[in-house]
Amino acid sequence: MSKNLTNTLTNIALLLFAIFIAYQILKKLLGGSWAFESIIIALIVFNLGISLKTHTKLAGHIGWHKGKESK
């Protein structure tokens, strides 16, 4: 799978997950759905996904500064 396609699929997955979490938070505010702990865990997982995506971009950029070819 090409790097660009993988990046696009990752963006779509993270966006869908963010929309789902926002929906669950809204439902919680209106009196139902997930427990508070489940929402916190989902937000942590989302943060981890964003962090790993950012780290991959940052590692390629730092490699460019060092004269290495980014993968």
Wavefront OBJ file of the C-alpha trace (Angstrom):
o trace
v 0.000 0.000 0.000
v 1.395 3.396 -0.876
v 2.403 5.874 1.823
v -0.104 8.457 0.585
v -3.018 5.993 0.685
v -2.039 4.843 4.182
v -1.880 8.455 5.348
v -5.304 9.171 3.861
v -6.846 6.083 5.474
v -5.313 7.034 8.828
v -6.761 10.540 8.553
v -10.199 9.157 7.722
v -10.099 6.656 10.594
v -9.040 9.323 13.096
v -11.715 11.716 11.833
v -14.453 9.076 12.106
v -13.259 8.155 15.599
v -13.289 11.829 16.631
v -16.844 12.241 15.320
v -17.928 9.110 17.188
v -16.355 10.355 20.445
v -18.030 13.756 20.029
v -21.367 11.982 19.493
v -20.871 9.913 22.650
v -19.949 13.014 24.680
v -23.073 14.781 23.418
v -25.200 11.757 24.342
v -23.593 11.691 27.800
v -24.395 15.367 28.312
v -28.007 14.671 27.365
v -28.266 11.816 29.852
v -27.217 8.522 28.368
v -24.756 6.262 26.575
v -21.190 5.543 27.701
v -19.811 5.782 31.209
v -17.499 8.687 31.951
v -14.477 6.346 32.190
v -15.151 4.951 28.733
v -15.217 8.432 27.243
v -11.904 9.293 28.921
v -10.310 6.089 27.599
v -11.596 6.848 24.080
v -10.110 10.356 24.270
v -6.763 8.917 25.402
v -6.763 6.430 22.515
v -7.599 9.254 20.088
v -4.751 11.344 21.538
v -2.389 8.384 21.119
v -3.416 8.029 17.464
v -2.783 11.717 16.786
v 0.547 11.545 18.625
v 1.779 8.551 16.618
v 0.735 10.209 13.359
v 2.557 13.403 14.346
v 5.644 11.448 15.431
v 5.842 9.750 12.026
v 5.725 13.103 10.230
v 8.219 14.617 12.675
v 10.666 11.724 12.290
v 10.619 12.133 8.495
v 11.160 15.874 8.807
v 14.070 15.481 11.234
v 15.570 12.867 8.908
v 15.370 15.414 6.092
v 17.381 17.885 8.180
v 19.994 15.210 8.851
v 20.284 14.527 5.129
v 18.542 11.166 5.320
v 15.838 10.133 2.918
v 12.457 10.062 4.665
v 10.459 6.864 4.270
l 1 2 3 4 5 6 7 8 9 10 11 12 13 14 15 16 17 18 19 20 21 22 23 24 25 26 27 28 29 30 31 32 33 34 35 36 37 38 39 40 41 42 43 44 45 46 47 48 49 50 51 52 53 54 55 56 57 58 59 60 61 62 63 64 65 66 67 68 69 70 71
